Amino acid sequence: MTKLLITGGCSFTDPNFPSYKEHNVEVWPNIIEKNSDRLLLNVASYGASNDLIENKIFDAVTKYSEYDCLVMVLWTNAYRVNVADDWRYHTIMPHEYNIEDRDLKFLKKVFEKFFRNMKRTKFLCEHYGFQWQFRSGSMGNEKLYINYLEEWLKNHPIQEEVNMGWDEIIYGCISSFSEEYYLPCGHPNQIGHERIANMFIAGECEPVIRTCDRTFDPFVRTQLVDFVYD
């Protein structure tokens, strides 16, 4: 039986992201493939929301349900929205509706929506008997109510359901990356992708650093860089 590694995510996972091509970066799924006996099917798309990531994983899993599949997903920021099932038509980024002006109830509902993305994908994988592993690529930019979100998530059952701690859910698995692990555009460089690959291989996240405790914030630098999707 064919053994397949299905990976999904946004630009942190997509080898076609322009800056990766410019800097010859090999993304984490390719690194994992080299160290496994599985063929790689990477359905990641830069600019993707978690809804689009889930949809692409669904299509891949159902299409190759007769294979022996391992599914790995690096989820994106919970606030990103794709209007259509393709980011090229229109993608709404968090700064476009300013999450700092939203109340705590809104933020919780956004996260609950993200949790359903993960739970449905987990259910799909387990339905076909496939192994799965999730990591969070969130960057923790909901500063206004962050303490309330932390307390809410610390007791949330989603942690056990998807094997992911509350701190990774908010701040992401690359929260500990310092400046030398990023490209000028604010995306992981080659060493950064190797660290992400190692987290998936080990099955655990690196220690998480809260946004307010970081010595380097990639968002600050990318404010001066044009973020080009195409």
Secondary structure, DSSP 4 states (H G I P E B T S, - for coil): --EEEEEEESTTT-TT-HHHHHTTPPPHHHHHHHTSSSEEEE---TT--HHHHHHHHHHHHHHTTTSEEEEEEEE--TT-EESSSSTTT-EE-GGGS-GGGS-HHHHHHHHHHHHHHHHHHHHHHHHTT-EEEEEE-------TTHHHHHHHHHT-THHHHHT--HHHHHH-TTTT--GGGB-TTSSB-HHHHHHHHHHHHHTSPPPP--GGG-S--HHHHHTTS-----
